[in-house]
Amino acid sequence: MRKLLLVLVLSGFAQSVFAQGAPPQGAADQPYTLEYYYKVQWGHQQEFLQLFLKNHYPLLQKIVESGRMISVKIEQPSNHMTEDARWDYRVTIRFKNSTLATTANPDEERLIRQLWPDQETYKREEQRRFEILLGHWDLPLTDITPAKK
């Protein structure tokens, strides 16, 4: 009986801890924002940006044109950070909805072949872009701004 009581108390405690996580996402038909952070090997930031703008940004623009994404914004910090907190580029993408943000784009391979007919060069440059990348993380955002009254 004592073990059962202990299990119940601990499970109630665990539920309250996990309930403090991120707020739920908005409605399925609402825009959905993801931030993508890139940390590049020191001294290769410009090379990474050039490769990103050449071999990834045009794809993102095509996807915006298709209506799957609403917008793409690329930013870099104005000041330096500590090395453990450093990121070099943030790409903020607003998707039409959470479903489109979290499912594979069936048109992506076709668009890649259309945009870059020289697939060998494209693949080599994309491989280089990822070789100089130290870290990459995605951060889904939930808009919790109160509605205007």
WORASUL-V957208 format. One record per backbone hydrogen bond with DSSP energy under -0.5 kcal/mol. CO is the residue of the C=O (numbers start at 1). NH is the residue of the N-H. E is the energy in kcal/mol with one decimal. If there is no record, write none. Layout:
BEGIN
co = <CO:CO>
nh = <NH:NH>
e = <E:E>
END
This chain:
BEGIN
co = <1:2:3:4:5:6:7:8:9:10:11:12:13:14:15:17:18:27:32:33:34:35:35:36:37:38:38:38:39:39:41:44:45:46:47:48:49:50:51:52:52:56:57:58:59:60:61:62:63:63:63:64:68:71:73:75:82:82:89:90:90:91:91:92:93:93:94:94:95:97:98:99:104:105:107:108:109:110:111:112:117:118:119:120:121:122:123:124:125:126:127:128:130:132:132:135:137:139:141:141:142>
nh = <5:6:7:8:9:10:11:12:13:14:15:16:17:18:19:20:21:30:95:141:93:37:139:91:137:40:88:89:134:135:44:48:49:50:51:52:53:54:55:56:57:60:61:62:63:64:65:66:67:68:69:67:96:94:92:90:85:86:38:75:92:36:93:73:34:95:70:71:32:101:102:103:106:108:111:112:113:114:115:116:119:122:123:124:125:126:127:128:129:130:131:132:133:41:134:39:37:35:33:143:144>
e = <-2.3:-2.3:-2.5:-2.3:-2.4:-2.7:-2.5:-2.0:-2.1:-2.6:-2.2:-1.7:-1.9:-2.6:-1.8:-1.2:-1.4:-1.9:-3.5:-2.7:-2.8:-0.5:-3.1:-2.7:-1.7:-0.5:-2.8:-1.8:-2.7:-2.1:-2.3:-2.5:-2.5:-2.6:-2.3:-2.8:-2.9:-1.7:-3.1:-2.2:-2.7:-2.0:-2.5:-2.1:-2.1:-2.0:-2.4:-1.7:-0.7:-1.1:-1.2:-1.3:-2.4:-2.1:-2.9:-2.8:-0.8:-1.1:-2.5:-2.8:-0.6:-2.5:-0.6:-2.1:-2.4:-0.7:-4.2:-1.3:-1.8:-1.4:-1.4:-0.6:-0.7:-1.5:-2.5:-2.5:-2.3:-2.1:-3.0:-2.3:-1.7:-2.2:-2.8:-2.2:-2.8:-2.5:-2.2:-2.0:-2.3:-1.9:-1.8:-1.7:-0.7:-3.2:-0.5:-2.9:-3.1:-2.3:-0.7:-0.5:-0.7>
END
